[in-house]
Amino acid sequence: MLELDALLLGFLERRYEQAAPDTRAAFERLLAAPDPLLLDYLMKRTIPIDRDVADVIDQIRSAVEP
């Protein structure tokens, strides 16, 4: 899914290096999820139980929302 890759790559390129270690770890846990679940998270169809992962998703979404 190219859209999914673009969203995740945007976070990786713009925010990952400056992120706190716990945020980096949460992003890495997010990447371990299957693509359909990642898409559900990013489209707000499902909320992750892991609060740190949910925070990373919010950061990813805020970077692209108008």
C-alpha positions as CSV (number, residue, x, y, z in Angstrom):
1,M,0.0,0.0,0.0
2,L,1.8,3.1,-1.2
3,E,-0.3,5.5,0.9
4,L,0.6,3.6,4.0
5,D,4.3,3.6,3.0
6,A,4.2,7.4,2.4
7,L,2.7,8.1,5.8
8,L,5.2,6.0,7.7
9,L,8.1,7.1,5.7
10,G,7.1,10.8,6.3
11,F,7.3,10.2,10.1
12,L,10.6,8.3,9.7
13,E,12.2,11.1,7.7
14,R,10.8,14.1,9.6
15,R,10.5,13.0,13.2
16,Y,12.1,9.7,14.0
17,E,15.7,11.0,14.7
18,Q,14.5,13.7,17.1
19,A,12.0,11.4,18.8
20,A,12.4,10.2,22.4
21,P,13.6,6.6,22.8
22,D,10.1,5.4,23.9
23,T,8.6,7.0,20.9
24,R,11.1,5.3,18.6
25,A,10.3,2.0,20.3
26,A,6.6,2.6,19.8
27,F,7.1,3.3,16.1
28,E,9.1,0.1,15.7
29,R,6.3,-1.8,17.4
30,L,3.8,-0.2,15.1
31,L,5.9,-1.3,12.1
32,A,5.6,-4.9,13.3
33,A,1.8,-4.8,12.8
34,P,0.4,-6.2,9.5
35,D,-0.5,-3.7,6.8
36,P,-4.3,-4.1,7.2
37,L,-4.1,-3.3,10.9
38,L,-1.7,-0.3,10.3
39,L,-4.3,1.0,7.8
40,D,-7.1,0.6,10.4
41,Y,-5.0,2.5,12.9
42,L,-4.2,5.4,10.6
43,M,-7.8,5.6,9.4
44,K,-9.1,5.7,13.0
45,R,-11.1,2.5,12.5
46,T,-9.2,0.8,15.3
47,I,-7.4,2.2,18.3
48,P,-4.3,0.4,19.5
49,I,-4.2,-0.8,23.1
50,D,-0.6,0.4,23.4
51,R,-0.9,4.0,24.4
52,D,2.6,4.8,23.1
53,V,1.7,3.4,19.7
54,A,-1.5,5.4,19.7
55,D,0.6,8.5,20.4
56,V,2.8,7.8,17.4
57,I,-0.2,7.3,15.2
58,D,-1.5,10.7,16.3
59,Q,1.8,12.2,15.4
60,I,1.8,10.6,12.0
61,R,-1.8,11.7,11.3
62,S,-1.2,15.3,12.5
63,A,1.6,15.6,10.0
64,V,-0.8,15.1,7.1
65,E,-4.1,16.4,8.3
66,P,-5.1,19.9,7.1
